Amino acid sequence: MLRKKTCRLTLKERIQIETLLNENKSKSYIAKILKRARSTITREVNKWVQSDKDKYDGHLAYWWAKEDYLSKRNFDKISTYKQLRFYIYRGLLSDWTPEQIAGKIKIDFPNDTIMSISHESIYRYIYTQPQASLNKKLIKLLVRKKTRRRPTKKRRGTGSKIINQVSIDNRPKHIDLREEIGHWEGDLVIGKNHKSAIGTIVERKSRYTIIIKLKARNAPEVAKMFSKYLNQLNPLFKKTMTYDNGIEMARHQIITQKTGMKIYFAHPYSSWERGTNENTNGLIRRYLPKGTDFNLIDKKTLLIIQEKLNNRPRKIIGYKTPKEIMDSELKYVA
């Protein structure tokens, strides 16, 4: 027997919907299992899932519905306009930051004053009641997942003497302008107990990211794998790379010999000279947090993360994606 139409979906039912959707079950099948009207399930799912890239989250849907019903918020813009609120929630579920959401919505709704919001307003909305059930869920969708907004600490690396290294002081000044494609920044992300690592290389203009599986943290392995991945690039994209003073780059001359790319070294304890790479490593930590044993992470997983980063809109490049920038550069020389 079907429930009364006035009975709202429970948390348990929404979690069941999420589970069955992940199993690619139809809305009709879900309605039959939950003993609900098909229109109820269709209406609930269609609120959140409007394309193949969207996903349904039972907990978030429940707490949103509860907060909306009880009207606990004081008529702020996000609470007032459901379409705006859904756009923000779907963006968070797609691993977008508030800045990316605020930038992308202006592109998608250029002349709609309702569908316009600043990233600061999104943060304020999320942190208004950090202990509320809905807010806890939203905070977990943020990059840092902090219960309070705090300034981030800069990571300081250890310096090391590398033979024949060329200082960033000698790097051509036009590279600082980020107007030319093909100049990269490189680093390692260290795993659990400093016993594993992955390599990261980020292009300065496009912010295109390459994540490299490493069998060891030593210089021969880094030179071998960095050269292998860089040589898969179009020659247009192989000009220079800027690295820190990590001893794993001791065989930098081998990379130059195999790829033709000049390598420059930042000053010790000067992570801001490779800010693009540092920021990207922070994004990667969202998927692979500190304490991860990279020996247990396969190439396929790293490729999935790489694709996510290269297909997400970035504020710094006008909310285009890194892949779009790389593709457009190739068209210019085609």
Secondary structure, DSSP 8 states (H G I E B T S, - for coil): ----TTS---HHHHHHHHHHHHTT--HHHHHHHHT--HHHHHHHHHHH-SSTT----HHHHHHHHHHHHHT-S---HHHH-HHHHHHHHHHHHTT--HHHHHHHHHHHSTT-STT---HHHHHHHHHSSTTSHHHHHHHHTSSS--SS--------------TT--BGGGS-GGGGGT-SS-EEEEEEEE-GGGS-EEEEEEETTT--EEEEE-S-SSHHHHHHHHHHHHTTS-GGG-SEEEE-S-GGGTTHHHHHHHH--EEEE--TT-GGGGHHHHHHHHHHHHHS-TT--GGG--HHHHHHHHHHHHTS-BGGGTTB-HHHHHHHHHHHH-
